[in-house]
């Protein structure tokens, strides 16, 4: 029973960490896209 609870807690922690990581990657990609768009606008 303790093993089951420990596995569930570990799985929950990993899911939360994965969500934060994916969110961070999304922000980074969005920022890079904004930078490219701004550079393209300045070059016109």
N, C-alpha and C positions, 0 to 999 in steps of 0.2 A: 504494500500500500504506500509506503514511504517512497519507493522508487517511482511509482506512478505519479505521485504529487510532485516529486522532483523533476520528472520529465515534462510534466505539464507546465511547471514554472519556467523551465528552461526554454520550452517551445514558445511560451508567451513572451519571454524576454527577447528571443530572436526575432519574432514577428514585429515587435515594437521597434527594434533596432533596424530591421529591414525597411520598415515604412519611413523612418527618419532618413535613412540613406537614400532611398528612392526620391524622397522629397528634395533632399539636398542636390542630387544630380539634376533633377528637373530645374531647380533654380539656377544652377551653373549653366545648363544648356540654354536656358532662356536669356541669361545675362550675355552669353557669347553671341546669341542671335541678335540681341539688341545692339551690341557693339558693332557687329558686321553691318547691320542696317544703318546705324548712325554714320559709319565710315562711308558707306555707299552714298548716303544723302549728301555728305560733305564734298564728295568727289564730283558731284553733278555740276 
